[in-house]
């Protein structure tokens, strides 16, 4: 069984709190191993001692094994232009968290007109959706070989590579794949796909060019057999494609195969299939119907498998009504449930405030902050907004739990030097923090006014309460 708590990792460490790892204590270092920001090898004394002592070396190797993810991690692309897939440890995010968000790739093909190709590539690269303090983006291109001509495919792959996004090369023709890999192997694309009929040629390409490979088969026994063959031959980065069928019993069968693969890999500890899973919502474009209907089903399929174990997907529709639901759902599913989404505490200026503008305070829970900030901005309210570090908790919870206190408000006022920015000393607190009014006044020396429960009512509240008498 994998270790899933800092205490379990701590037992393997020197327990000397030497600080060589950059952290004050071994327990702190252990916590960072669990969240994957550090690795066991980053413990200098443990690593040094392992070179001299076989028992300690075995201990280090055991810790590395126990802290490595259940599902193998595959990297597509290089450096900053790369995406990690797989690397998961649990079936359900509430057990711990999911680590690597489902990667979204959008198809282009080598018989597209040059202008159409450029427009589509630009849309993928330029897509950004601001959501809860982050810009949500798309991950890469899936380049389909529809010409079946090696030179044509090579030329288009080269053009797409210039956009700097990770790539999936899609061709069942080994000659076309080889031609493309000669051009872009250094970019480390994922090749798609090795099947029952072409696996020998694709295996040679994966080994020769040192690139990750997708293995595709609807029969899970065949899929496993191919995975074992590739792994035994020395291919370490493998992606499994159990074939996505878009509707009815076919979609049901796809779901069952995916769940079977992931459960067997994690619960059954079958390392032969412990690889990332590919889903192709683009298969919805094979059904009858117009483009809107196909895009709808593509979105449905994508949403289903974002929740259930897809590590990488290939889409077609770039319409906002398709893309925005997918990127939003992905963000929500892959947000660590152990850590509230939060923003940096401090002082924000809303709509160019001056020395007479009101001073509001809220918490650094992202949803609360962006609601308040949006309500102030949309109402055109020139104001100062103090953002209190409540460890990512909302107003009511942080007041009750002791993260929103008069003492912390005083510290924030002093740190931000807000008193030097305004003529008055009046602070407006959220209605849900009304019980702190007297304590904050005593602690800070400011006059405290209790604002509305809902920040959407601030504009009306100001009409009756600002400027203060």
MOCOR-V225206 format. One record per residue. PSI is psi in degrees with one decimal (NA if undefined). NEAR is the number of other C-alpha atoms within 8 Angstrom. D_CENTER is the distance of its C-alpha to the mean C-alpha in Angstrom with 2 decimals. Layout:
psi:PSI near:NEAR d_center:D_CENTER
psi:PSI near:NEAR d_center:D_CENTER
This chain:
psi:141.9 near:3 d_center:25.41
psi:150.7 near:7 d_center:22.38
psi:139.7 near:8 d_center:22.52
psi:11.8 near:8 d_center:20.13
psi:151.6 near:8 d_center:21.68
psi:-35.7 near:12 d_center:22.71
psi:-38.7 near:8 d_center:26.33
psi:-38.1 near:9 d_center:26.20
psi:-39.5 near:13 d_center:24.91
psi:-35.2 near:11 d_center:27.50
psi:-23.7 near:7 d_center:30.31
psi:-11.8 near:9 d_center:29.63
psi:164.8 near:8 d_center:29.62
psi:-26.4 near:8 d_center:32.86
psi:33.2 near:9 d_center:32.73
psi:-11.4 near:6 d_center:34.62
psi:43.4 near:8 d_center:32.24
psi:-25.1 near:8 d_center:33.26
psi:1.5 near:9 d_center:30.36
psi:-23.0 near:8 d_center:30.18
psi:-11.8 near:9 d_center:26.45
psi:-1.4 near:5 d_center:26.00
psi:153.3 near:9 d_center:25.72
psi:-35.0 near:8 d_center:28.74
psi:158.6 near:11 d_center:28.72
psi:-30.9 near:15 d_center:27.86
psi:-39.2 near:10 d_center:26.23
psi:-43.4 near:10 d_center:23.83
psi:-41.2 near:11 d_center:23.08
psi:-39.3 near:12 d_center:22.63
psi:-36.1 near:10 d_center:20.00
psi:-25.2 near:11 d_center:17.97
psi:-40.4 near:14 d_center:18.46
psi:-39.3 near:12 d_center:17.03
psi:4.7 near:7 d_center:13.77
psi:15.3 near:7 d_center:13.86
psi:-13.9 near:7 d_center:14.58
psi:163.5 near:9 d_center:18.03
psi:157.8 near:10 d_center:19.87
psi:-34.8 near:9 d_center:23.36
psi:-14.3 near:8 d_center:24.84
psi:3.0 near:8 d_center:24.11
psi:100.5 near:10 d_center:26.97
psi:-48.7 near:9 d_center:29.96
psi:-38.1 near:8 d_center:32.79
psi:-41.4 near:12 d_center:31.33
psi:-41.6 near:12 d_center:30.74
psi:-45.9 near:8 d_center:34.25
psi:-30.0 near:10 d_center:35.97
psi:-26.5 near:13 d_center:34.40
psi:-18.5 near:8 d_center:36.23
psi:-27.6 near:7 d_center:39.52
psi:120.6 near:8 d_center:39.33
psi:-34.7 near:8 d_center:38.56
psi:-42.3 near:7 d_center:37.86
psi:-35.7 near:10 d_center:35.22
psi:-43.3 near:13 d_center:33.80
psi:-36.6 near:9 d_center:33.55
psi:-43.3 near:9 d_center:31.92
psi:-44.8 near:14 d_center:29.23
psi:-37.5 near:8 d_center:28.67
psi:-41.6 near:8 d_center:28.44
psi:-41.4 near:11 d_center:25.85
psi:-42.4 near:10 d_center:23.73
psi:-42.3 near:7 d_center:24.11
psi:-21.4 near:9 d_center:23.40
psi:-3.9 near:11 d_center:20.16
psi:148.2 near:7 d_center:18.81
psi:151.5 near:9 d_center:16.27
psi:-44.4 near:13 d_center:18.09
psi:129.2 near:13 d_center:16.32
psi:144.6 near:12 d_center:16.79
psi:133.9 near:13 d_center:14.07
psi:134.4 near:13 d_center:14.72
psi:125.5 near:11 d_center:14.12
psi:126.4 near:14 d_center:14.95
psi:-177.2 near:13 d_center:16.41
psi:150.6 near:10 d_center:17.56
psi:-135.7 near:5 d_center:16.95
psi:-22.1 near:4 d_center:14.90
psi:57.2 near:9 d_center:14.98
psi:162.5 near:11 d_center:13.04
psi:138.2 near:10 d_center:9.98
psi:136.4 near:10 d_center:9.61
psi:160.2 near:15 d_center:9.90
psi:-147.4 near:13 d_center:11.54
psi:24.2 near:13 d_center:12.20
psi:155.7 near:12 d_center:12.20
psi:-20.4 near:9 d_center:15.10
psi:161.2 near:11 d_center:15.69
psi:-29.4 near:9 d_center:16.54
psi:131.6 near:7 d_center:15.63
psi:-25.5 near:12 d_center:12.81
psi:-15.1 near:6 d_center:15.71
psi:-35.3 near:7 d_center:17.19
psi:-84.5 near:11 d_center:14.73
psi:165.3 near:13 d_center:10.96
psi:145.4 near:13 d_center:8.52
psi:-51.8 near:8 d_center:6.92
psi:110.0 near:11 d_center:5.49
psi:148.4 near:10 d_center:3.90
psi:127.6 near:11 d_center:7.32
psi:133.0 near:12 d_center:8.59
psi:117.3 near:11 d_center:11.01
psi:141.9 near:15 d_center:14.35
psi:137.8 near:12 d_center:17.40
psi:144.7 near:11 d_center:20.91
psi:167.2 near:12 d_center:23.80
psi:159.4 near:10 d_center:27.09
psi:4.5 near:13 d_center:29.93
psi:12.7 near:7 d_center:32.60
psi:150.7 near:8 d_center:31.03
psi:153.8 near:6 d_center:33.16
psi:-42.5 near:6 d_center:32.20
psi:-43.7 near:6 d_center:31.67
psi:-40.5 near:8 d_center:29.59
psi:-46.1 near:10 d_center:27.40
psi:-41.7 near:8 d_center:26.95
psi:-42.1 near:8 d_center:26.17
psi:-43.5 near:9 d_center:23.51
psi:-40.5 near:12 d_center:21.82
psi:-38.4 near:8 d_center:22.01
psi:-42.6 near:9 d_center:20.38
psi:-46.0 near:12 d_center:17.28
psi:-39.5 near:10 d_center:17.20
psi:-10.0 near:6 d_center:18.11
psi:127.5 near:8 d_center:15.93
psi:128.9 near:8 d_center:14.32
psi:117.6 near:9 d_center:13.94
psi:126.5 near:8 d_center:14.21
psi:121.2 near:8 d_center:12.85
psi:49.8 near:7 d_center:13.28
psi:2.8 near:8 d_center:13.58
psi:154.9 near:7 d_center:10.81
psi:119.8 near:8 d_center:11.27
psi:132.0 near:11 d_center:9.18
psi:175.2 near:8 d_center:10.16
psi:157.5 near:12 d_center:11.03
psi:-36.6 near:10 d_center:10.77
psi:-168.2 near:13 d_center:14.37
psi:141.1 near:15 d_center:17.80
psi:110.6 near:13 d_center:19.56
psi:109.1 near:13 d_center:23.16
psi:136.8 near:11 d_center:25.77
psi:96.8 near:13 d_center:29.26
psi:-11.8 near:7 d_center:31.57
psi:-25.1 near:8 d_center:34.55
psi:27.3 near:8 d_center:35.00
psi:118.3 near:8 d_center:36.33
psi:-42.3 near:12 d_center:35.03
psi:-41.0 near:8 d_center:35.96
psi:-44.6 near:9 d_center:34.51
psi:-45.2 near:15 d_center:31.19
psi:-43.9 near:13 d_center:31.19
psi:-44.2 near:9 d_center:31.96
psi:-39.6 near:10 d_center:29.19
psi:-40.3 near:13 d_center:26.57
psi:-43.2 near:11 d_center:27.80
psi:-45.6 near:8 d_center:27.44
psi:-35.6 near:10 d_center:23.88
psi:-28.7 near:12 d_center:22.99
psi:-14.1 near:6 d_center:24.31
psi:-7.8 near:8 d_center:21.42
psi:17.8 near:7 d_center:19.23
psi:152.3 near:12 d_center:16.35
psi:153.8 near:17 d_center:15.65
psi:147.5 near:15 d_center:18.11
psi:126.3 near:13 d_center:19.19
psi:120.6 near:13 d_center:22.99
psi:108.6 near:12 d_center:24.56
psi:134.0 near:12 d_center:28.19
psi:-5.8 near:9 d_center:30.33
psi:109.9 near:7 d_center:33.01
psi:-31.3 near:10 d_center:32.93
psi:-42.8 near:7 d_center:35.07
psi:-40.5 near:15 d_center:32.65
psi:-42.8 near:14 d_center:29.74
psi:-43.1 near:10 d_center:31.85
psi:-42.8 near:12 d_center:32.79
psi:-40.9 near:16 d_center:29.20
psi:-33.2 near:10 d_center:28.19
psi:-28.4 near:7 d_center:31.17
psi:-39.5 near:9 d_center:29.74
psi:15.0 near:12 d_center:26.02
psi:-33.2 near:12 d_center:25.68
psi:-18.7 near:4 d_center:24.89
psi:-5.2 near:9 d_center:21.63
psi:62.0 near:14 d_center:20.64
psi:161.6 near:14 d_center:19.97
psi:128.0 near:12 d_center:19.38
psi:142.9 near:14 d_center:22.75
psi:118.6 near:12 d_center:23.31
psi:153.2 near:12 d_center:25.26
psi:127.1 near:14 d_center:27.65
psi:-179.4 near:9 d_center:29.83
psi:-29.1 near:8 d_center:33.03
psi:-21.9 near:5 d_center:35.07
psi:11.4 near:10 d_center:33.49
psi:-34.1 near:10 d_center:31.75
psi:-44.2 near:6 d_center:34.33
psi:-39.9 near:8 d_center:33.84
psi:-34.2 near:12 d_center:30.04
psi:-44.1 near:10 d_center:30.25
psi:-41.3 near:8 d_center:32.51
psi:-42.6 near:10 d_center:30.16
psi:-40.3 near:13 d_center:27.13
psi:-43.3 near:10 d_center:29.37
psi:-43.8 near:6 d_center:31.19
psi:-3.0 near:8 d_center:28.29
psi:53.8 near:9 d_center:25.86
psi:153.2 near:12 d_center:22.98
psi:154.5 near:17 d_center:20.68
psi:144.0 near:14 d_center:22.21
psi:131.9 near:13 d_center:21.58
psi:128.2 near:15 d_center:24.24
psi:123.6 near:12 d_center:25.22
psi:136.7 near:12 d_center:27.59
psi:-34.5 near:9 d_center:28.10
psi:117.5 near:7 d_center:30.28
psi:-29.3 near:9 d_center:28.16
psi:-41.0 near:6 d_center:31.09
psi:-40.8 near:10 d_center:31.21
psi:-44.6 near:14 d_center:27.46
psi:-42.1 near:10 d_center:27.85
psi:-43.8 near:8 d_center:31.00
psi:-39.9 near:11 d_center:29.45
psi:-42.5 near:13 d_center:26.51
psi:-42.0 near:9 d_center:29.15
psi:-47.3 near:8 d_center:31.18
psi:-42.0 near:10 d_center:28.45
psi:-43.1 near:10 d_center:27.34
psi:-30.7 near:7 d_center:31.01
psi:-9.8 near:6 d_center:31.61
psi:5.3 near:7 d_center:29.08
psi:118.7 near:11 d_center:25.94
psi:-28.4 near:6 d_center:23.05
psi:103.9 near:11 d_center:20.05
psi:140.1 near:14 d_center:20.43
psi:136.4 near:13 d_center:18.52
psi:128.9 near:14 d_center:20.32
psi:103.5 near:13 d_center:21.15
psi:13.0 near:16 d_center:23.26
psi:117.5 near:10 d_center:24.21
psi:119.5 near:12 d_center:22.91
psi:132.8 near:10 d_center:25.87
psi:-21.3 near:13 d_center:25.36
psi:158.9 near:8 d_center:27.92
psi:-135.0 near:6 d_center:30.04
psi:-30.1 near:6 d_center:30.84
psi:-44.5 near:10 d_center:28.91
psi:-39.8 near:11 d_center:25.60
psi:-44.0 near:9 d_center:26.67
psi:-38.6 near:9 d_center:27.38
psi:-47.0 near:12 d_center:24.00
psi:-44.6 near:9 d_center:22.35
psi:-39.3 near:8 d_center:24.81
psi:-41.5 near:10 d_center:24.22
psi:-46.8 near:13 d_center:20.45
psi:-41.0 near:10 d_center:20.98
psi:-46.0 near:8 d_center:23.84
psi:-49.1 near:10 d_center:21.94
psi:-41.3 near:11 d_center:19.14
psi:-41.0 near:10 d_center:21.70
psi:-38.5 near:11 d_center:24.15
psi:-40.5 near:15 d_center:21.77
psi:-51.4 near:14 d_center:20.71
psi:-37.9 near:6 d_center:23.79
psi:-7.1 near:7 d_center:26.30
psi:43.4 near:9 d_center:24.91
psi:97.8 near:9 d_center:25.80
psi:-13.8 near:7 d_center:24.36
psi:-20.6 near:9 d_center:25.83
psi:18.4 near:11 d_center:23.10
psi:62.6 near:14 d_center:20.22
psi:160.8 near:13 d_center:18.16
psi:152.9 near:17 d_center:15.07
psi:133.0 near:14 d_center:16.13
psi:136.6 near:12 d_center:16.43
psi:142.5 near:15 d_center:17.21
psi:82.0 near:10 d_center:19.07
psi:-20.3 near:15 d_center:19.23
psi:-18.1 near:9 d_center:21.38
psi:-19.2 near:11 d_center:24.14
psi:-20.9 near:13 d_center:24.78
psi:-0.7 near:10 d_center:26.64
psi:-11.9 near:5 d_center:29.28
psi:163.9 near:8 d_center:30.46
psi:147.9 near:6 d_center:33.34
psi:173.9 near:6 d_center:32.80
psi:178.3 near:6 d_center:32.00
psi:-35.8 near:7 d_center:28.82
psi:-43.3 near:6 d_center:27.68
psi:-41.6 near:8 d_center:28.17
psi:-42.2 near:13 d_center:26.36
psi:-35.5 near:13 d_center:23.35
psi:-49.8 near:9 d_center:23.51
psi:-33.7 near:11 d_center:23.48
psi:-41.8 near:17 d_center:20.72
psi:-39.8 near:13 d_center:18.54
psi:-47.7 near:8 d_center:19.87
psi:-44.7 near:10 d_center:19.15
psi:-45.0 near:12 d_center:15.56
psi:-41.6 near:10 d_center:15.04
psi:-44.5 near:8 d_center:16.94
psi:-10.3 near:11 d_center:15.01
psi:-41.8 near:13 d_center:11.45
psi:-36.0 near:8 d_center:13.01
psi:74.1 near:8 d_center:15.04
psi:1.9 near:11 d_center:13.67
psi:130.5 near:14 d_center:12.96
psi:-21.7 near:15 d_center:10.88
psi:143.4 near:13 d_center:11.95
psi:153.5 near:14 d_center:13.98
psi:124.0 near:13 d_center:16.73
psi:168.5 near:12 d_center:17.69
psi:-52.7 near:8 d_center:20.68
psi:128.6 near:9 d_center:20.88
psi:15.2 near:8 d_center:19.68
psi:141.5 near:6 d_center:21.40
psi:-35.7 near:6 d_center:19.69
psi:-14.0 near:6 d_center:20.64
psi:-46.6 near:13 d_center:18.57
psi:-43.7 near:11 d_center:15.52
psi:-43.9 near:9 d_center:14.94
psi:-36.3 near:9 d_center:14.93
psi:-48.8 near:11 d_center:12.40
psi:-31.9 near:11 d_center:9.73
psi:-45.4 near:10 d_center:10.72
psi:-43.3 near:10 d_center:10.71
psi:-45.3 near:11 d_center:7.30
psi:-44.3 near:10 d_center:6.14
psi:-41.8 near:7 d_center:8.95
psi:-36.3 near:10 d_center:8.63
psi:16.3 near:12 d_center:5.42
psi:131.0 near:9 d_center:7.00
psi:115.5 near:11 d_center:9.33
psi:-12.7 near:9 d_center:12.64
psi:-16.1 near:6 d_center:14.64
psi:116.7 near:6 d_center:13.84
psi:145.4 near:10 d_center:14.66
psi:124.8 near:9 d_center:12.77
psi:163.5 near:10 d_center:15.32
psi:168.0 near:10 d_center:16.78
psi:132.0 near:7 d_center:19.23
psi:166.2 near:10 d_center:22.68
psi:-151.5 near:9 d_center:25.70
psi:131.7 near:10 d_center:27.73
psi:144.3 near:8 d_center:26.79
psi:123.2 near:9 d_center:29.36
psi:120.8 near:13 d_center:29.44
psi:46.8 near:9 d_center:31.71
psi:66.1 near:7 d_center:33.74
psi:159.6 near:11 d_center:35.30
psi:-168.6 near:9 d_center:38.67
psi:-14.0 near:8 d_center:40.78
psi:-1.6 near:8 d_center:41.74
psi:149.3 near:10 d_center:38.31
psi:154.5 near:12 d_center:37.14
psi:118.5 near:11 d_center:34.73
psi:161.1 near:11 d_center:32.13
psi:141.7 near:12 d_center:29.87
psi:-178.1 near:14 d_center:26.69
psi:171.0 near:16 d_center:23.95
psi:14.0 near:18 d_center:20.60
psi:123.2 near:15 d_center:18.73
psi:-44.6 near:12 d_center:16.50
psi:-40.9 near:9 d_center:17.84
psi:-49.3 near:12 d_center:21.34
psi:-50.0 near:13 d_center:21.20
psi:-26.2 near:10 d_center:20.00
psi:-48.1 near:9 d_center:22.52
psi:-47.4 near:11 d_center:25.29
psi:-41.1 near:9 d_center:24.47
psi:-40.8 near:8 d_center:24.38
psi:-39.3 near:11 d_center:27.61
psi:-43.4 near:16 d_center:29.36
psi:-47.0 near:11 d_center:28.39
psi:-27.9 near:7 d_center:29.25
psi:-2.7 near:7 d_center:32.53
psi:33.1 near:7 d_center:33.33
psi:111.5 near:10 d_center:33.95
psi:117.1 near:13 d_center:34.58
psi:167.9 near:15 d_center:33.45
psi:137.1 near:13 d_center:31.95
psi:111.6 near:12 d_center:28.95
psi:131.5 near:14 d_center:28.61
psi:111.3 near:14 d_center:25.21
psi:136.2 near:14 d_center:25.87
psi:101.1 near:11 d_center:23.61
psi:22.2 near:12 d_center:23.59
psi:31.6 near:9 d_center:20.64
psi:18.6 near:14 d_center:18.51
psi:151.5 near:12 d_center:21.15
psi:175.9 near:11 d_center:22.95
psi:-57.2 near:13 d_center:26.59
psi:-43.1 near:8 d_center:28.50
psi:-41.9 near:8 d_center:26.59
psi:-31.5 near:12 d_center:26.70
psi:-45.6 near:11 d_center:30.38
psi:-34.8 near:8 d_center:31.15
psi:-3.7 near:7 d_center:29.16
psi:13.4 near:7 d_center:30.56
psi:-22.2 near:12 d_center:27.57
psi:100.6 near:15 d_center:29.29
psi:163.6 near:10 d_center:32.77
psi:-38.8 near:11 d_center:35.64
psi:-40.9 near:8 d_center:35.40
psi:-34.2 near:10 d_center:31.79
psi:-42.2 near:12 d_center:32.77
psi:-45.7 near:11 d_center:35.66
psi:-41.2 near:8 d_center:33.52
psi:-41.5 near:11 d_center:31.14
psi:-42.0 near:11 d_center:34.21
psi:-42.0 near:9 d_center:35.64
psi:-40.5 near:6 d_center:32.52
psi:-12.6 near:8 d_center:31.92
psi:38.9 near:8 d_center:35.70
psi:-27.5 near:9 d_center:35.54
psi:-23.5 near:10 d_center:39.25
psi:-10.9 near:6 d_center:40.07
psi:-16.0 near:8 d_center:38.37
psi:155.8 near:11 d_center:40.28
psi:-31.7 near:8 d_center:43.98
psi:170.7 near:7 d_center:43.48
psi:64.1 near:8 d_center:42.02
psi:126.0 near:11 d_center:40.64
psi:131.3 near:12 d_center:37.22
psi:118.5 near:12 d_center:35.81
psi:157.9 near:14 d_center:33.80
psi:149.5 near:14 d_center:31.93
psi:-32.1 near:10 d_center:34.24
psi:-8.9 near:8 d_center:32.28
psi:18.9 near:12 d_center:33.20
psi:-33.8 near:9 d_center:36.90
psi:-16.5 near:6 d_center:38.12
psi:-0.3 near:9 d_center:37.19
psi:-54.5 near:12 d_center:39.43
psi:-42.4 near:8 d_center:42.41
psi:-39.5 near:8 d_center:40.58
psi:-39.7 near:16 d_center:38.66
psi:-43.5 near:11 d_center:41.98
psi:-39.4 near:8 d_center:43.71
psi:-37.6 near:9 d_center:41.04
psi:-24.6 near:9 d_center:40.42
psi:3.4 near:7 d_center:43.69
psi:155.4 near:10 d_center:41.92
psi:130.4 near:8 d_center:42.93
psi:125.8 near:12 d_center:40.19
psi:141.3 near:9 d_center:39.96
psi:116.8 near:11 d_center:38.02
psi:-173.8 near:10 d_center:35.98
psi:161.4 near:10 d_center:35.07
psi:-35.6 near:7 d_center:32.76
psi:123.4 near:7 d_center:30.79
psi:-17.3 near:11 d_center:29.73
psi:-13.3 near:8 d_center:30.62
psi:8.0 near:8 d_center:34.22
psi:-40.3 near:12 d_center:34.32
psi:-46.8 near:10 d_center:36.22
psi:-36.0 near:7 d_center:38.98
psi:-41.1 near:10 d_center:39.08
psi:-33.8 near:9 d_center:39.63
psi:-28.5 near:7 d_center:42.58
psi:-12.4 near:6 d_center:44.42
psi:1.7 near:7 d_center:43.22
psi:136.6 near:8 d_center:42.77
psi:157.0 near:6 d_center:44.39
psi:152.6 near:5 d_center:45.40
psi:NA near:3 d_center:49.14
